[in-house]
């Protein structure tokens, strides 16, 4: 019983230590986009960003090898017209999170060089103000899921 308690304490300590490691910096999680059809040249990407640091972090660029350009876009509605605007950078506040999401700020991939197929994935690279690069894995989902999301709204 004494060994079991010691083992349990060690296991909990290890879990807590790895939790601190994962969220002590900037983390990207749950990235996704939807499959594209033949000839489609642009699509949007969504991902959650978690800043576990004590300082604001500025994302100044996004890159990937599956398109000619990737940009951060914000969405606004003016007189029933939806407008997208390229953002020069994005700040994720200290100890906060940011969600790239449909109908809001998202990542636009333009000039797709290949069809995106459901079940596959690709890497987005985020360049920070200090020139540090952080990769995020982006899952490609079935378009049927997009239709279901739109019907729920």
C-alpha positions as CSV (number, residue, x, y, z in Angstrom):
1,X,0.0,0.0,0.0
2,X,2.9,2.3,0.8
3,X,4.5,1.7,-2.6
4,X,1.1,2.3,-4.3
5,X,0.7,5.7,-2.6
6,X,4.3,6.7,-3.6
7,X,3.6,5.5,-7.2
8,X,0.4,7.5,-7.3
9,X,2.1,10.7,-6.0
10,X,4.9,10.3,-8.6
11,X,2.3,9.8,-11.4
12,X,0.3,12.9,-10.3
13,X,3.5,14.9,-10.1
14,X,4.5,13.8,-13.6
15,X,1.1,14.7,-15.0
16,X,1.2,18.2,-13.4
17,X,4.7,18.8,-14.6
18,X,3.8,17.9,-18.2
19,X,0.7,20.1,-17.9
20,X,2.8,23.1,-17.0
21,X,5.2,22.3,-19.8
22,X,2.4,22.1,-22.4
23,X,0.8,25.4,-21.4
24,X,3.8,27.4,-20.3
25,X,4.3,28.8,-23.8
26,X,2.1,29.4,-26.8
27,X,0.1,26.3,-27.9
28,X,-2.0,25.7,-31.0
29,X,-4.8,23.1,-30.7
30,X,-7.6,21.6,-32.7
31,X,-6.8,23.1,-36.1
32,X,-9.1,22.2,-38.9
33,X,-10.4,23.1,-42.4
34,X,-12.7,21.4,-44.8
35,X,-12.0,19.3,-47.9
36,X,-12.0,21.2,-51.1
37,X,-13.4,20.5,-54.5
38,X,-11.5,20.2,-57.8
39,X,-10.3,23.7,-58.9
40,X,-11.0,25.4,-55.6
41,X,-8.3,28.0,-55.0
42,X,-9.0,29.3,-51.4
43,X,-10.2,28.0,-48.1
44,X,-10.3,29.1,-44.4
45,X,-8.6,27.5,-41.5
46,X,-9.6,27.6,-37.8
47,X,-7.5,26.8,-34.7
48,X,-7.4,27.5,-31.0
49,X,-4.4,29.4,-29.6
50,X,-3.4,29.3,-25.9
51,X,-0.9,31.8,-24.4
52,X,0.5,30.4,-21.1
53,X,3.2,33.1,-20.8
54,X,3.3,36.3,-18.7
55,X,3.5,38.5,-21.8
56,X,1.4,39.2,-24.9
57,X,2.6,37.3,-28.0
58,X,2.3,38.7,-31.5
59,X,1.7,36.5,-34.5
60,X,3.0,38.3,-37.5
61,X,2.8,35.7,-40.3
62,X,1.4,32.4,-41.3
63,X,2.9,30.0,-43.8
64,X,2.2,26.6,-45.4
65,X,3.4,24.7,-48.4
66,X,-0.1,23.9,-49.7
67,X,-0.9,27.4,-51.0
68,X,0.7,30.5,-52.5
69,X,-0.2,32.7,-49.6
70,X,-1.7,32.4,-46.1
71,X,-3.1,35.5,-44.3
72,X,-4.9,36.3,-41.1
73,X,-8.3,37.8,-41.9
74,X,-11.0,39.4,-39.7
75,X,-14.6,39.4,-40.7
76,X,-17.1,42.2,-40.2
77,X,-20.7,42.9,-41.4
78,X,-21.5,46.4,-42.7
79,X,-25.1,47.0,-44.0
80,X,-25.7,43.3,-44.5
81,X,-22.4,43.0,-46.5
82,X,-19.8,40.6,-45.1
83,X,-16.3,42.0,-45.4
84,X,-12.9,40.3,-44.8
85,X,-9.9,42.3,-44.0
86,X,-6.3,41.2,-43.9
87,X,-4.7,41.8,-40.5
88,X,-1.0,42.6,-40.3
89,X,-0.6,40.8,-37.0
90,X,-2.6,39.2,-34.2
91,X,-1.9,39.7,-30.5
92,X,-2.7,36.9,-28.1
93,X,-2.8,38.4,-24.6
94,X,-0.9,37.0,-21.7
95,X,-2.5,34.0,-20.0
96,X,-5.4,34.2,-22.5
97,X,-6.6,32.3,-25.5
98,X,-7.7,33.2,-29.0
99,X,-10.0,31.2,-31.3
100,X,-9.7,31.5,-35.1
101,X,-13.3,30.6,-36.0
102,X,-16.0,30.7,-38.7
103,X,-17.6,34.1,-38.9
104,X,-14.8,35.7,-37.1
105,X,-11.0,35.9,-37.4
106,X,-9.7,33.1,-39.5
107,X,-6.7,32.1,-41.6
108,X,-7.2,32.3,-45.4
109,X,-5.3,30.0,-47.7
110,X,-5.2,31.4,-51.2
111,X,-3.8,29.9,-54.3
112,X,-4.2,26.3,-53.2
113,X,-1.7,24.1,-55.0
114,X,-3.5,20.9,-54.3
115,X,-7.0,19.6,-53.5
116,X,-7.5,19.1,-49.7
117,X,-8.8,15.6,-49.0
118,X,-10.7,14.7,-45.9
119,X,-8.8,12.5,-43.4
120,X,-5.5,14.1,-44.3
121,X,-3.7,16.9,-42.6
122,X,-1.0,19.5,-43.2
123,X,1.1,21.9,-41.2
124,X,0.7,25.7,-40.7
125,X,3.7,27.6,-39.4
126,X,3.1,30.6,-37.3
127,X,5.9,33.2,-37.2
128,X,6.0,35.3,-34.0
129,X,7.2,38.8,-33.6
130,X,10.5,37.5,-32.1
131,X,10.9,35.3,-35.4
132,X,10.2,32.1,-33.5
133,X,8.3,29.6,-35.6
134,X,5.6,27.3,-34.2
135,X,3.9,24.6,-36.2
136,X,0.3,23.6,-35.9
137,X,-1.2,20.4,-37.4
138,X,-4.4,21.1,-39.4
139,X,-6.9,18.3,-39.9
140,X,-9.0,18.2,-43.1
141,X,-12.6,17.4,-42.3
142,X,-15.5,16.1,-44.5
143,X,-17.6,18.9,-46.1
144,X,-20.7,17.3,-44.7
145,X,-19.6,18.6,-41.3
146,X,-19.6,22.1,-42.6
147,X,-23.1,21.7,-43.9
148,X,-24.2,20.5,-40.5
149,X,-22.6,23.4,-38.7
150,X,-24.3,25.9,-41.1
151,X,-27.7,24.3,-40.5
152,X,-27.3,24.6,-36.7
153,X,-26.8,28.4,-36.9
